[in-house]
Amino acid sequence: MVVNGVWRAILLSLVGSLGATCKGQQPADTSVALPVPAAPAEVTLPGVDTSSFTPRERREFSAIVTSLKAPCAAVDKTIAACVTEKAACSMCLPAAKFVWRSVRDGVPREHAEKLFHQRFDADQVKNVPIDNSPVEGPDAAPITVVEFADFECPFCAVVYPRLEKLQEEFKGKVRVVYKFFPLPSHPHGEAAARAAAAAQVQGKFWPLHHKLFDNQKTLEPSDIERLAKETGLDLPKFRADLGSAAVTDRIARDKKLADDLQLKGTPTIYINGRLHDPSSDLSDAVSMELQGVGATP
């Protein structure tokens, strides 16, 4: 695995540098034998298949799940004990699988634990109000995915079909919310955001949303108006709404929310108020969240 190789190279370089500076030999009568820490006992958890792991990976997995606490505050056990004893915490097995994926992907233990806390700690859930934003999906869906995006951001263009696929994969269980976050570095981002907000006034945000992303390399004013016409918008009203106070306020509120959340770029995604790690699979994250809320993935 490439990632494992990278981290192994870093470790070897560190060992080498230590060897270059820790030279010398202690006199025999003053040497102290340091205790060798015992290797963590390997654990086997029901529902988590570590058969494909190397011995080192199994030890790493075991060390993490026997040291991290279960993600439910009422359960004072480690992840391993929680899963093994079938404690009353629906997130224990998803947490163990989360650790499994980190070990599989070669994530160093320190970073894996940081990702775990980001994903499972209660204080990591943010208040991300929908606030009359464009929504696609049922209001009663147990999972709300909020995306802060810029129509000129190429990464956002890659993400939007994945968000649509989520709604197909988890039929009726996911709703997607769009937040306007045009970046100063994108010259057409603000104009495209205004166009989409104006389309929302006519109830056609999502059709224009798709067209803007599919044509993000040609977003001059004439291009945007052409796309609006193809979407079936009332063009005189569309032109009037582009500069309206309502559209200005819509975008300003989303920008302020992004600032309050200290967002740095696009796309930024929250799943039920929890920041999504972009290196993680969206489907896995939604499936895990569904288990956490007691719904069937």
N, C-alpha and C positions, 0 to 999 in steps of 0.2 A: 504493500500500500504506500502510495507516495507520501501521504501525510505522515505516516509512521516513520518513513525514511528521513524526512525533514527534521522531525523532533529528535530522532536518534542521532543525526549529524550534529545538532545543537548540543545535545548531551555530551557527545564525545569531545566536542570542542571545549566545553566547560571542564570536563575531566582533564583534558590535556593542559589547559591553562593552570589548573590547580596543581598538577604534577610539576609544572615549570617553576612554581613559586614555593611549594611546600617540600623543599629538599632538605637533606641533612639526616643525620642518624642520632637518635637518643642513646645515651649510655645505657647499657643493659640493666644496671641496678636502679635506674629511675624510670624506666618505661612503665606505662600504665595500659593494661589491656582493657579496652572499652568494650562494653557489652554489645553483642550483635543483636539488633532488634529482630524479634521473631517475625517471620513472614505471616501475613494474615491468612487465617484458615479459609480455604475456598468454600464458598457457599453455593448451594443450588436452590433456586427459587422456582416454585411452581408458576408456570406461565411465562418464564423467561428462559429461552434456549441459548445457552452459552457453549454448545457443543462445537461450534465453528471457531471458537476463540483459541488462541495460543495459550500455553500455561501462564505466560506473563499477563496476557489480557484478562484471564480468569482471576488472577491474583489482584489485578487493578480493579476490576469490577467488584470483587468481594470486599476489598478495602473500602471502597466508596460507599457501598450499600450498607456496610456494617458500621459506618461512622456518621453518615448523614441522618438527621432526624426525619421521621415521617412528615409529610406535608400537611397533616391535619393537626392543629394546635391541641386538640383534645386527646391525641394519641401520643403518649410520651414513650415512643419506641423508635428504634432505628428503622430504616426502610426495610431491611432484611427481616427483622423481627415482625414488623407489621404485616408483610406479605406472608411469611411462614405461619404466623399465628392467626391470620385472617382477621385482623383487627378492624374496627369500625371506621375505616378511612378508605373511601373509594379511589383516592388518588395514589395509594401506595404502589399498586401494580404499575400504573402509568409512570410513576416516578422511577421505578426500577427499570422499566423499559427505556426511559429517557437516559438514564445512566448507561444502559447497555449500548444505546446508539452513540453516545459520546466516546465510550471505550472502543467501539467498532471503528469509529472515524478517526481514532488516534489523537483525540483531544487530550492534552496534558491534564493531570488530575486537578491542579489548581484552577485551571480555566473551566474544566468540567463542573467543578463545584460552584464556581461563580455563575455559570449558565443555569445550574440547578436552582440556585437561590433566586435568580432573575425570573425563572419560569414558575416557581412554586411558592415563594414567600408571599404572604398576604399583603404586605406593605408595598408590593410591586404592582398592585392593581390600581390603575389610574381612573379618574373620573373623566370619561371622554363622551360628553353629551352629543346626542344626535342632532338636536337643535334645528329641526326642519331641513336637514341636509338631504340630498338625493339618496333614496334608499331603494334597493332592489332585493326582493325577498319578503317573506311573510313577517308581519309585525310580531307574531308570537314565536318566532324562531328562537331556540335556546342559545344559539351562537350569533353574536354580532361582530362582524369584521369591519373595522373602520380603517380606511386607507387615506392617508394624506398624499396627494399626488400633484404632479405638474404635467400638463399635456405635452410639453416639449421634452420631457425626461425620457430617454430611451429605455431605461430600466422599468419605468412605469408602463410603457407600452408592452413590455414582456410580461409584466405581472397581471395586467387586466384580463387576458384570456384565462389565466390560472384561477382568478377569482370567480370567473363565470363557471369554470369547470367545478369548483367547489360546490356551487349551488346545484349542479347536476348530480354530483357525487353524493351529497348529503341533502337529498331532496326534502324541502320544507323545513330543514333544520338550521339553515344559514341565511342570514341577511347581510348584504354588503352596503356599507355607507361610504359615500365619497366626501372628502374634505378638500377644499381648494387650498393649495399651497404652492402658488407660482413662485419660482425662484428668480432672484435678480439676474442670475447668470444666463437665463433663457430669455432672449429678446421677445419671443412671441408668447411666452407663458401667460402673461397677464391678459393679453387680448383673447387668447383661447379660453382662459378661465371665465372671462366676462361673457364670451359667446355661450359657453355651456350653462352659466348661471341664467342667462337670458332665455335659453332653451328650456330651462327648468320652469320658468314662469308659464310657458305654454305646455308644460307636461311632457316635454320631449328631451329631457336631459340625457337619458341613456343612449338613445339613437345617435345624438350628436357626439356624445362622449366617445362612442366607438369610432365614429368617422374622424374625429380629431386625432385620436391615437393612431388610426390606420394611415393617416396622411400627415403625420407630425413633421415631416421634412418640408412641407409646403403649407405654411400657416400665415401667409400674408393676408391682409384684410380682404382682398378679393377672393382668396382661396376659402377663407372662413365663411364669407357670404355665400359662396357657391355650395359649400357643404351644408349650410343652413337651409338653402333652397332645396337641396337633395333630400334633406330630412323632412321637408314638408312644413317648415315654419312659415308663419305669417311674417313676411320680410319687413313691412313697415313697422309692425310692432316689435319685431326682433331688433331693428336698428334703434328704435326708441329706448328699448330696455337695456341695450348695451351700456349706455351711460347713465342709467337711472340710479337713484339713491338706494333702491332696494338691492340691486345687483352689487353696488359698491359696498353696502353694508354686509351682504352675504359673504363676500370674499374677505372683507376686513375682519369679521368675526372668526373665520377659520384661521386666518393668519395669526390672530391674537391667541387662539387656542394652541396653535403650533408653537408659538413663543412661550406660552405658559408651560407647555410640556417639554420645552427646551429641545425641540426637534432640530436636527442639523441638515437633513436632506430628504429626498424622495426616492422611492416610495417608503413611507413609514407606515407600518401596519400594527393595529392593536386587535387582539382577539379577546373579547369580553373584558376589555380594559387592561389587558396585559400585553406589554410590548412583545411583538413577535421577533424572534431572532432570525434575520434574513438568511442565515446559513442552514436553517432547519426547513424541513418540508412542510408546506402549508397543510396538506391533508393530514399528516401525522399530528400537527398541532391542533387541528380542529377535532380530530378523533379523540385525542387526549382530553381536550376540554369537554367534549360530550360525556366522556366517562366521569369527569369531575362533577358535572351537573346532574349525573344520574340518568343520562339519556343513552340510547343505544346508537353507537356509531353506524 
